[in-house]
Amino acid sequence: LVQRIDEMQDCEPPKALDSDPQFAELIEPIRDKIPSIYLEAPTDMEQVEQISDTMIEMDGLRLDEWKNLSLEQRVELLNELETQIAEIEHRPACPIEVEDLGEITEEGGQLQGHFGYHSSSTIFSGERIVINAELVKSDNPLFYREVLDTVVHEGRHSYQTYNLEHRETHTSRGDLTNWHINMERYGYQNAQLWGFKAYWMQPIEADARKFAEDVLTAYKKKL
């Protein structure tokens, strides 16, 4: 069914199966049996609420509980969180790994350093999210917040990649256009090569930054 609808829509990448009202009506009787990665994702506002609700309900994620977990337990918990976020965002989940990405410093209540990154699937390795081990090991509340922010931020990059390369499930055409122009016309503006301003202002980074900020703000209000 997925293959046939994709052929009829004739788009690259293919669109969500329910993006066209006629197809949405066709699949309605079996909608609950179709994996979410083929269907339109909730709006950003709905995603923010659902993700923050998930974070509130997850055992071990609150700071007082987090402090009692081993490094292995923390990584396992973050992978569980990413799995649930991916389901909400209608995309495949990424494994979360920790690596030594250098020192994290604190100055004036702000952290500096390499927090993590999202790596797309290549011929050498699969898609994954990497977080600086120093962040995950720490009990510092600022480090803890940055861990959560990084998971949501890098997960948003996975969502962007899924929409640009695999299937358009995002509901905002304007966002998709901006992400496409950013990645296809100009390419990713790496801070080391292009400078911090170009990196900071490019659409995919501005979008991921705002989305993670909205989720963390909603999570804090619900604590």
C-alpha positions in Angstrom: 0.0 0.0 0.0 2.8 2.4 0.9 4.6 1.7 -2.3 1.5 2.1 -4.4 0.5 5.5 -2.8 4.1 6.7 -3.2 3.9 5.8 -6.9 0.7 7.7 -7.4 2.0 10.8 -5.6 5.2 10.6 -7.6 7.2 12.9 -5.3 10.9 12.7 -4.2 11.2 12.3 -1.3 7.7 10.8 -1.0 5.1 12.6 1.1 3.2 11.3 4.2 0.5 8.9 3.1 -2.2 11.1 4.7 -1.0 14.4 3.3 -3.5 14.1 0.5 -7.1 14.1 1.7 -8.1 11.4 -0.7 -5.4 9.1 0.5 -6.1 10.0 4.1 -9.6 8.9 3.6 -8.5 5.7 1.9 -6.2 4.6 4.8 -8.4 5.7 7.6 -9.8 2.2 8.4 -6.2 0.8 8.9 -4.5 4.0 10.0 -3.7 2.5 13.5 -1.8 -0.4 11.8 0.5 1.9 9.7 3.8 2.8 11.2 4.0 6.5 12.2 7.0 7.1 10.0 4.7 7.0 7.0 2.2 9.5 8.4 2.1 13.2 8.9 3.8 14.3 12.2 2.0 16.4 14.8 2.6 20.2 14.5 5.6 21.6 16.4 3.4 22.9 19.2 1.8 19.4 19.6 5.3 17.8 19.5 6.5 20.1 22.2 3.6 19.3 24.5 3.9 15.5 23.9 7.7 15.4 24.3 7.6 17.4 27.5 4.8 15.2 28.9 6.9 12.2 28.1 9.8 13.6 29.9 7.7 14.4 33.0 6.3 10.8 33.1 9.7 9.0 32.5 11.1 7.4 35.7 14.7 8.5 36.4 14.8 11.6 34.2 14.2 14.2 36.9 17.5 15.6 38.3 17.1 14.1 41.8 16.6 10.7 40.2 19.3 11.2 37.5 21.9 11.8 40.2 21.4 8.2 41.5 22.0 6.6 38.1 25.2 5.1 36.8 26.7 6.2 33.5 25.3 3.1 31.8 21.9 3.6 33.3 21.9 7.3 32.1 22.8 6.2 28.6 20.0 3.6 28.6 17.5 6.2 29.9 18.5 8.7 27.2 18.1 6.0 24.5 14.6 5.3 25.9 13.8 9.0 25.7 15.0 9.2 22.1 12.9 6.2 21.2 9.8 7.9 22.5 10.7 11.3 21.0 11.2 9.6 17.6 7.8 8.0 17.8 6.2 11.4 18.5 8.1 13.0 15.6 7.2 10.2 13.2 10.8 9.2 12.3 13.1 6.3 13.1 15.0 6.5 16.4 18.7 7.0 16.5 21.0 5.2 18.9 22.5 7.6 21.5 26.2 7.1 22.3 28.6 9.0 24.5 32.1 10.0 23.5 34.9 12.2 24.8 34.3 15.4 22.9 36.6 17.6 25.0 36.3 19.7 28.1 33.1 21.5 29.0 33.7 24.8 30.9 31.3 27.0 32.8 31.4 30.8 32.8 28.8 33.1 34.2 26.2 30.3 34.3 26.8 29.4 30.6 28.5 26.3 29.3 31.2 26.3 26.6 32.4 23.3 24.6 31.3 20.6 22.2 28.0 19.2 23.6 27.2 16.6 20.9 26.2 16.1 17.3 23.9 14.2 15.0 25.5 11.9 12.4 23.5 10.9 9.3 23.7 7.4 8.0 26.6 6.7 5.6 28.2 3.7 3.9 30.5 3.5 6.9 28.0 3.8 9.8 24.3 4.2 10.7 22.6 7.3 11.9 23.3 8.2 15.5 23.3 10.9 18.2 26.5 11.5 20.1 26.7 13.4 23.4 29.8 14.5 25.2 30.6 12.0 28.0 31.6 14.8 30.3 28.0 16.2 30.2 26.4 12.8 30.9 28.7 11.9 33.8 28.1 15.1 35.7 25.6 15.8 38.4 25.8 19.6 37.8 22.3 20.9 37.1 23.6 23.0 34.1 25.2 19.9 32.6 22.0 17.9 33.2 19.9 20.5 31.4 22.4 20.5 28.5 22.1 16.7 28.2 18.3 17.0 27.7 18.7 20.0 25.4 21.2 18.1 23.3 19.0 15.0 23.0 16.0 17.1 21.8 18.2 19.4 19.6 20.0 16.5 17.8 16.8 14.6 17.5 15.3 17.5 15.7 18.2 17.3 13.2 17.3 13.6 12.7 13.7 14.8 12.0 15.0 17.4 9.5 17.1 14.8 7.8 14.2 12.3 7.6 12.0 14.9 6.0 14.6 16.0 3.5 15.9 12.6 2.5 13.3 10.0 3.2 9.7 11.2 3.6 8.0 14.6 4.2 6.0 14.2 7.3 6.4 17.8 8.6 3.3 19.9 8.2 5.0 23.3 7.5 5.9 23.8 3.9 7.8 26.9 4.7 10.1 25.1 7.1 10.7 22.3 4.6 11.7 24.9 2.0 14.1 26.6 4.3 15.7 23.4 5.3 16.0 22.3 1.7 17.7 25.6 0.7 20.0 25.4 3.6 21.2 21.9 2.9 20.9 21.5 -0.9 21.7 25.0 -2.1 24.3 26.2 0.4 25.2 23.1 2.4 25.7 22.8 6.1 27.6 25.8 7.5 30.1 24.3 9.8 31.3 26.7 12.5 35.0 25.8 12.1 34.9 26.5 8.3 32.3 29.3 8.0 32.4 31.0 11.4 30.1 30.9 14.4 27.6 33.5 13.0 26.9 31.5 9.8 26.6 28.3 11.8 24.2 29.9 14.3 22.0 31.7 11.9 21.4 28.9 9.3 17.8 27.7 9.2 18.3 24.1 10.4 20.3 25.2 13.5 17.9 28.1 14.3 15.0 25.6 14.1 16.6 22.9 16.2 17.7 25.4 18.8 14.3 27.0 19.1 12.5 23.6 19.2 14.7 22.3 22.0 14.3 25.5 23.9 10.5 25.2 23.6 10.6 21.6 24.9 12.8 22.4 27.8 10.7 25.4 28.8 7.5 23.3 28.7 9.3 20.6 30.7 10.4 23.0 33.4 6.9 24.5 33.7 5.5 21.0 34.3 8.0 19.9 37.0 
